[in-house]
Amino acid sequence: MTVQQRHQAIVEALQAHGRVTVAELSARAGVSEMTIRRDLELLEREGLLQRVHGGAVSTVSGSYEPPFGVRARLRSEEKARIGTAAAALIGANETVVIDAGTTALAVAHALRGRRQLTVCALSVPAAAALGDEPGIRLIAAGGDVRQGEQAFVGPLAERIFDDFRFDTLVLSVGGVDAEHGLTDFNPDDVRLKRAAVAGSRRRIVVADSAKLGRATFARIGPTQLADVLVTDEGASEDQVTALHAAGVNVVIAA
């Protein structure tokens, strides 16, 4: 197990159980307890956990959006596959909006090396991922930058959709549910997402399977806003069937 894989496993275990011990992490990863303690020390410095005697506890409340740094380490392999599958749906000469969030960022990474694209980035990380790509014309939405998430928000960011209309929006969400629709955690983010939906001809929603059947705090709109949903192989058959019934084309990233 690599260092990155260990860190991801620690964060995922905390997300699932709220508390982990050095002994159980050591046994699971096949490394010494000293190595695990160094891992926990590093992750604590990043604000992803709090060390306690014999282990660590999560610093994330289940009622709020997990920090970007936590989400970046959760289901990273699934997000990479989703990013590749979603990028394959985008053709040459398209104008594309890349939403904020870790799964949308995976799409931005998958677009590296592409040519004849115009991309509007709704976050600092997405802009940074594509800023040096010679074949991509990059537009940053601008506006206020939401601390931690590094997403553009506010009237200045929303104004870009008054002036331009895009071919495709890659939309990141906190939850996808056939009954409750597309949702996210932060109302400021949701206002920009709604503007991006209105300013785009086609919407590709990217969401790992853990988000299916879940409704979070702020509603973006009905599930039917999604022309395509790209998710991973962990998606349950019931959820996929319900989304198909709602008129959503579901793509499973293998």
PEVENJO-V86529 format. One record per helix or strand. SS is the DSSP state (A for helix, B for strand). FROM is the first residue (numbers start at 1). LEN is the number of residues. If there is no record, write none. Layout:
# PEVENJO-V86529
ss | from | len
SS | FROM | LEN
SS | FROM | LEN
This chain:
# PEVENJO-V86529
ss | from | len
A | 3 | 15
B | 19 | 3
A | 22 | 8
A | 33 | 13
B | 49 | 4
B | 55 | 4
A | 68 | 6
A | 76 | 12
B | 95 | 4
A | 102 | 9
B | 117 | 5
B | 123 | 1
A | 124 | 7
B | 136 | 5
B | 144 | 3
B | 151 | 3
A | 155 | 9
B | 166 | 7
B | 175 | 3
B | 181 | 4
A | 187 | 12
B | 200 | 7
A | 209 | 3
B | 212 | 1
B | 218 | 4
A | 223 | 3
B | 228 | 5
A | 237 | 9
B | 249 | 5
